[in-house]
Amino acid sequence: MLSRRNWITLLRRRQLINTSINSSKSLDDSTPDSSTKLPSRPSRRIRLLHTATSNTILDTYDVCIIGGGHAGCEAATGAARTGARTVLLTQRIDTVGELSCNPSIGGVGKGTLVREVDALDGVMGRIADKAGIQFRMLNASKGAAVWGPRAQVDRKIYKRHMQNIIFGHPNLDICAASVFDLIFDNSPSTSMSSSTWGTVTGVRLDTGDVIKCSKVVICTGTFLGGEIHIGMRRIPAGRIGEAPSTGLSASLHAAGFKLGRLQTGTPARLDKHSIDFSRMERQDGMKNLSRFRFFIGNQIPCFQTHTTPETHRLIKESMHLSVHIQETKKGPRYCPSLEAKITRFGHKGSHTIWLEPEGYDSDLIYPNGLSCSMPEELQESMMRTIPGLEQVRMLRPAYGVEYDHVDPRELTCKFHKNGLYLAGQINGTTGYEEAAAQGCLAGINAGLSARGRPPMVLTRADGFLGVMVDDLIGKGTEEPYRMFTSRSEYRMTLRSDNADMRLTEIGHSAGIVLSDRWLAFLSDRDAIQRGTELLTSVVLSPQGWGRYGFDIRRDGIMRRFQVSPLPISCVPEAVPGLDLVEPHIKARIDIEASYAPHLPRQLADLALFHADESLLLDSNMDYSQVQGLSDEVRERLQKGQAHDLGKPFALKCDVMRD
């Protein structure tokens, strides 16, 4: 016979599951795109994982993912692709895959991360392609090394397609639950020199139930000790209307992790029918543009406007009414609030605002650049000082968020410590793309470790993901970390267009790239090789190349194809069979050819980097005794222990640049 407590727990859990499934069905009914439906039997994956006669859940998993945001979705699918039995725990199933802030994916640096996630068979890129309502290539007038693929997306369609993948993914179960504590295999060390607990063996839910597992990936985003700020109001929440995760912070602290606080924010949502778009500059999407995946629905425009001196005056007069501004925690440098921009750049008379639609059938407009935390009753009057927004109606206020994060220097290059893997904003980053990339790597390595297989390690020479990992675990972060192309010293070889050539074979060797993705990669790789061979097989005189528009010095020397201001598509007659090569393959060959003269020097730098990486260091080395290092380098190395010679050299160069 069930006790009263077990009956209450069972009923509560059934109510959570039923509510979440009904919410998913209503979302499916309200979304205009009917090309993809949620699984007809979501209960096959969304399971009631409770046994009414015990506080231990019967199911035991290899990997447990905490959080259903961008990091959590990539971690869950990444772990599942390794063959590990995986469970995704989230407070609300209907919010899995939610775009919490801006309705867009990609950008400068960020778009390369999305391409790298796709190269490892992750899901963000393919979902962005399905949900995209506008596609652009940022920095298109510059070289391909700094290009930034970006997609404006429909919120409802994005979440719907993401849930379709997550709810039906092999080796992956979903559970509506709130994790309160981590369970380790021993008590805290009694040694005064260590406060670290043992290896994680499971998680305890707020109901008291336990899920046993050998690896845990924490992807809590802004929910870890989250607190929303609107004016002087403090509201415990990770996202508006959603409760924070409170117990995990204490558990992480007890396990020996150093915690800090960071800030971010999101702008108000506006009624598009109250906006005068005729007073703004229109921006349409680009045509004939490749998407995030390596293989364009109707595009809808965005609009550009700007703040005014009157806007700035109202912001300055209300700063004393915002607790978010008065706090000393660090906010994002590269996506700052309007208050931060006006304070930091007081000499500027205006700041750019982009009005971005949230979907095909949505009445909501996202005002990118208007993030603030001023009192709700003052926000609408402030926005009405902006051209085109004179009659605007605010449907949801802007707010700031403050949350806990872990010092990433305590982690290894697999974002790992004692069976715990961390990904996303908990590591001090900001942005969907940074979170997804970390989740992809952490989930894959958690799954590989649970299966007794070697980890997948990416270095600075392999991709932007490797750069981000190295920056975080080597240098840490005192403000939310954002990815830029400028963070990579090897960006000529780490481009958004060649992410698959760099990473897909690595992923396939680790066993996490499925057959469809692998076959698509082989097809593109072989096509690029054949196209390159076609070009290099043609040898002409300078006069011969000149007939096709190439500017070659008339010295009588016979030459193969070489880069010029003209793309190879302009000279199909010179290369028999070139007209049969697909346009996207020609574009990739063009990019490779344009960088070919500059690559030897970078390849030499890469060879030196790999040589340094191969020289392993003693993990117990006392850097205070090493001659020739500055005090700052010594301090950084002691905090984030180097495993190879490349780390001290990189830190020394970084300090010299500073």
Disulfide bonds with the S-S distance in Angstrom:
none
